Amino acid sequence: MERLKNKIALITGAARGLGASIATHFYNEGAKVILCDINIDEAFHKARELNGKAYYLDVSNSENVKNVFLEIAKRYKKLDILVNNAGINGFEDRKDLLKERIKVNNLQNKEFAMNKKIKSHFDVTVNMTDEEWHKMISIHLDGTFFCTREALKIMNNQPDASIINMGSVLGTIGGPSSPHYSAAKSAILGFTRATARELASRNIRVNAIAPGYIDTDMTRDLSDIKKIIKAATPMKKFGATDDIAWAAVYLASDESKFVTGQTISPNGGFVMNQ
């Protein structure tokens, strides 16, 4: 308890899922939490539970980001922890696409098992629109940059701070149905290492968490793919949001005071290097 006592922590994408779990764990460890999300009603509800503050934040909108962080600076005078968690998987409004890609995956497995030849293909990249690509990159990569840039205007005046970026195992191994998501997450890991080197002189630590497959709203509709993923995972299961939240607590706390530029990957052994 109280590993984060009196620290001010801002978490993006905090209304539900990983972000909400991280906010809860931070609060339980003594931090004052600021929950930011485009789902402002849910963010307000969660913030009330945690005696925190909620702000509407579209991380892909640099002006919105700037204004929110200006308000944070006025209200709190400091910011000890930033968690860049906001993100999408690209299937939120396109369940038909998810079902199609699950179908292709199943067909490929059957075709290879029966004929040792694959005739069905994902063809995701060739059919991806500019809008789909830019939306994914904007929310994940631009959002991480915009929030980090504004947070540093506060953190640079402090003796220390911690920034935690949300990556993914797909940023390392790639995902056949998510080239835009994989590209964004890979770029975030590179951004993490670069800023960790830049900010070490200011004693601002920058690290990343690269979750494996976790039971959240984003993985709820994976259907039969879940069985395949579990079979390919040495621990034979999906993770829980707590598994990511505890990693965030460690990286936010003084326990990790000699850790920067690193990627922690709770993934059940699905990927064993980052």
Phi, psi and omega per residue, in radians:
M1 nan 2.642 3.047
E2 1.085 0.530 3.060
R3 -1.225 -0.317 -3.140
L4 -2.124 0.522 -3.053
K5 -0.967 2.250 3.071
N6 1.191 0.183 3.094
K7 -1.519 2.531 3.078
I8 -1.717 2.131 -3.059
A9 -2.192 2.258 3.070
L10 -1.950 2.236 -3.134
I11 -2.131 2.165 3.073
T12 -1.556 2.713 -3.077
G13 1.042 0.721 -2.940
A14 -1.686 0.026 -3.056
A15 -1.233 -0.498 -3.079
R16 -2.701 3.115 3.019
G17 1.032 -2.401 -3.084
L18 -1.061 -0.737 -3.108
G19 -1.078 -0.762 3.127
A20 -1.141 -0.679 3.117
S21 -1.156 -0.738 3.099
I22 -1.085 -0.787 3.125
A23 -1.041 -0.734 3.138
T24 -1.107 -0.798 3.140
H25 -1.146 -0.686 3.097
F26 -1.079 -0.782 3.124
Y27 -1.058 -0.766 -3.140
N28 -1.132 -0.386 3.119
E29 -1.691 0.201 2.982
G30 1.754 0.031 -3.119
A31 -1.413 2.675 2.915
K32 -1.568 2.129 -2.972
V33 -1.865 2.474 3.075
I34 -2.091 2.038 -3.072
L35 -1.790 2.140 -3.122
C36 -2.078 2.367 -3.092
D37 -2.933 2.758 2.996
I38 -1.371 -0.391 3.051
N39 -1.487 1.305 -2.937
I40 -1.170 -0.593 3.135
D41 -1.090 -0.791 3.115
E42 -1.164 -0.656 3.121
A43 -1.123 -0.738 3.099
F44 -1.075 -0.764 -3.134
H45 -1.062 -0.803 -3.134
K46 -1.171 -0.695 -3.141
A47 -1.074 -0.669 3.101
R48 -1.087 -0.674 3.105
E49 -1.077 -0.579 -3.012
L50 -1.826 0.204 -3.129
N51 0.936 0.666 -3.095
G52 -1.993 -2.860 -3.109
K53 -2.158 2.511 3.130
A54 -2.125 2.500 3.086
Y55 -2.348 2.473 2.959
Y56 -1.233 2.235 -3.141
L57 -2.554 2.048 2.963
D58 -1.716 1.787 -3.010
V59 -1.133 -0.322 3.140
S60 -1.450 -0.090 -3.129
N61 -1.851 1.812 -3.018
S62 -1.086 -0.585 3.139
E63 -1.200 -0.736 3.075
N64 -1.067 -0.778 3.120
V65 -1.051 -0.819 -3.132
K66 -1.014 -0.793 -3.096
N67 -1.164 -0.700 3.123
V68 -1.113 -0.766 -3.113
F69 -1.236 -0.523 3.013
L70 -1.091 -0.712 3.099
E71 -1.144 -0.695 3.107
I72 -1.068 -0.785 -3.129
A73 -1.067 -0.732 3.139
K74 -1.165 -0.742 -3.041
R75 -1.315 -0.756 -2.976
Y76 -1.896 -0.341 3.126
K77 1.222 -0.119 3.109
K78 -2.754 2.914 3.046
L79 -2.578 1.945 -3.061
D80 -1.500 -0.558 -3.012
I81 -2.429 2.312 2.991
L82 -2.139 2.237 3.033
V83 -2.017 1.923 3.099
N84 -1.498 1.526 -3.030
N85 -1.896 -0.367 -3.030
A86 -0.992 2.375 3.128
G87 -3.025 2.983 3.087
I88 -2.346 2.864 3.072
N89 -1.873 -0.104 3.102
G90 1.603 -0.090 -3.113
F91 -1.954 0.109 -3.043
E92 -0.937 -0.768 -3.109
D93 -1.954 0.215 -3.084
R94 -2.325 1.140 3.106
K95 -1.115 -0.441 3.115
D96 -1.131 -0.657 3.109
L97 -1.159 -0.740 3.132
L98 -1.066 -0.791 3.140
K99 -1.096 -0.672 3.134
E100 -1.133 -0.711 -3.121
R101 -1.277 -0.564 3.021
I102 -1.139 -0.716 3.116
K103 -1.073 -0.790 -3.141
V104 -1.094 -0.736 3.128
N105 -1.041 -0.775 3.140
N106 -1.145 -0.702 3.130
L107 -1.128 -0.717 3.134
Q108 -1.068 -0.744 3.123
N109 -1.100 -0.750 3.135
K110 -1.171 -0.756 -3.118
E111 -1.107 -0.732 -3.135
F112 -1.207 -0.696 3.136
A113 -1.111 -0.631 -3.068
M114 -1.557 -0.692 -2.994
N115 -2.160 -0.039 -3.082
K116 1.024 0.402 3.131
K117 -2.501 2.320 -3.104
I118 -1.753 2.204 3.121
K119 -1.924 -0.315 3.133
S120 -1.664 2.457 -3.057
H121 -2.348 2.668 3.141
F122 -1.248 -0.822 -3.136
D123 0.882 0.735 -3.124
V124 -1.334 -0.861 -3.059
T125 -1.096 -0.761 -3.083
V126 -1.165 -0.399 -3.116
N127 -1.819 0.008 -3.086
M128 -1.298 2.388 3.121
T129 -1.509 2.816 3.048
D130 -1.009 -0.727 -3.102
E131 -1.072 -0.786 3.127
E132 -1.075 -0.770 -3.127
W133 -1.114 -0.910 -3.053
H134 -1.161 -0.618 3.120
K135 -1.101 -0.775 -3.133
M136 -1.119 -0.859 -3.123
I137 -1.128 -0.677 -3.095
S138 -1.108 -0.830 -3.089
I139 -1.228 -0.813 -3.077
H140 -1.340 -1.062 -2.998
L141 -1.408 -0.894 3.086
D142 -1.038 -0.742 -3.132
G143 -1.051 -0.746 3.106
T144 -1.095 -0.744 3.114
F145 -1.155 -0.870 -3.096
F146 -1.012 -0.815 -3.098
C147 -1.192 -0.682 3.110
T148 -1.125 -0.784 -3.140
R149 -1.001 -0.820 -3.121
E150 -1.254 -0.613 3.107
A151 -1.104 -0.646 -3.116
L152 -1.142 -0.445 3.097
K153 -1.151 -0.356 3.050
I154 -1.677 -0.867 -3.028
M155 -1.146 -0.529 -3.104
N156 -1.090 -0.292 -3.140
N157 -1.696 0.177 -3.102
Q158 -1.991 2.871 3.125
P159 -1.316 -0.383 3.133
D160 -2.903 2.862 3.109
A161 -2.968 2.953 -3.141
S162 -2.382 2.277 3.057
I163 -2.011 2.300 -3.132
I164 -2.153 2.095 3.133
N165 -1.809 2.499 -3.123
M166 -1.660 1.947 3.043
G167 -1.715 -2.569 3.129
S168 -2.980 2.690 3.026
V169 -1.059 -0.473 3.133
L170 -1.228 -0.268 3.029
G171 -1.292 -0.237 3.114
T172 -1.820 -0.857 -3.042
I173 -1.688 -0.314 -3.071
G174 1.394 2.683 3.113
G175 -2.203 2.210 -3.051
P176 -1.112 -0.354 3.133
S177 -1.878 0.102 -3.061
S178 -2.500 1.096 -3.132
P179 -1.130 -0.603 3.140
H180 -1.232 -0.717 3.100
Y181 -1.138 -0.783 3.139
S182 -1.086 -0.729 3.136
A183 -1.110 -0.766 -3.128
A184 -1.106 -0.776 -3.105
K185 -1.211 -0.645 3.073
S186 -1.102 -0.743 3.125
A187 -1.109 -0.636 3.117
I188 -1.103 -0.665 3.118
L189 -1.159 -0.673 3.061
G190 -1.153 -0.719 3.095
F191 -1.077 -0.676 3.113
T192 -1.049 -0.842 -3.113
R193 -1.141 -0.717 -3.128
A194 -1.125 -0.819 -3.121
T195 -1.233 -0.519 3.074
A196 -1.077 -0.716 3.097
R197 -1.193 -0.740 -3.121
E198 -1.111 -0.728 -2.956
L199 -1.664 -0.036 -3.133
A200 -1.039 -0.597 -3.138
S201 -1.149 -0.388 3.099
R202 -1.677 0.072 -3.096
N203 1.044 0.609 2.998
I204 -1.817 2.027 -3.114
R205 -1.563 2.425 3.123
V206 -2.237 2.103 -3.138
N207 -2.372 2.971 3.140
A208 -2.269 2.694 2.961
I209 -2.037 2.253 3.130
A210 -2.046 1.512 -3.090
P211 -1.130 2.623 2.903
G212 -1.460 -2.576 -3.131
Y213 -1.458 2.087 -3.059
I214 -2.064 2.495 3.086
D215 -1.256 1.775 3.091
T216 -2.518 -3.127 3.059
D217 -1.022 -0.563 -3.074
M218 -1.250 -0.365 -3.131
T219 -1.947 0.038 -3.038
R220 -1.065 -0.621 -3.016
D221 -1.702 0.340 -3.100
L222 -1.286 -0.227 3.018
S223 0.962 -2.260 -3.064
D224 -1.140 -0.362 3.110
I225 -1.042 -0.539 3.132
K226 -1.014 -0.710 -3.141
K227 -1.110 -0.705 3.141
I228 -1.151 -0.760 -3.137
I229 -1.115 -0.770 3.130
K230 -1.094 -0.671 3.131
A231 -1.133 -0.555 -3.118
A232 -1.523 -0.070 -3.123
T233 -1.768 2.135 -3.118
P234 -0.905 -0.605 3.141
M235 -1.492 -0.059 2.999
K236 1.020 0.655 3.121
K237 -2.804 2.884 2.963
F238 -1.496 2.717 3.083
G239 -1.451 2.998 3.065
A240 -1.880 2.767 -3.138
T241 -1.029 -0.530 3.095
D242 -1.028 -0.601 -3.112
D243 -1.075 -0.586 3.115
I244 -1.454 -0.684 -3.106
A245 -1.086 -0.702 3.140
W246 -1.179 -0.596 3.055
A247 -1.107 -0.695 3.113
A248 -1.139 -0.701 3.097
V249 -1.037 -0.787 3.127
Y250 -1.043 -0.853 -3.094
L251 -1.197 -0.438 3.132
A252 -1.462 -0.352 -3.006
S253 -1.616 2.978 3.101
D254 -1.250 -0.171 3.082
E255 -1.101 -0.419 -3.122
S256 -1.890 0.544 -3.034
K257 -1.121 -0.266 3.108
F258 -1.913 0.319 -3.089
V259 -2.005 2.085 3.034
T260 -2.672 2.614 -3.113
G261 1.260 0.320 -3.057
Q262 -1.879 2.771 3.062
T263 -2.117 2.051 3.036
I264 -1.657 2.298 -3.033
S265 -2.251 1.508 3.027
P266 -1.256 1.844 -3.049
N267 -2.534 0.223 3.087
G268 1.177 0.271 -3.134
G269 1.606 0.049 -3.132
F270 -1.008 -0.697 3.005
V271 -2.264 2.329 -3.063
M272 -1.956 0.276 2.988
N273 -2.715 2.620 3.122
Q274 -2.306 nan nan
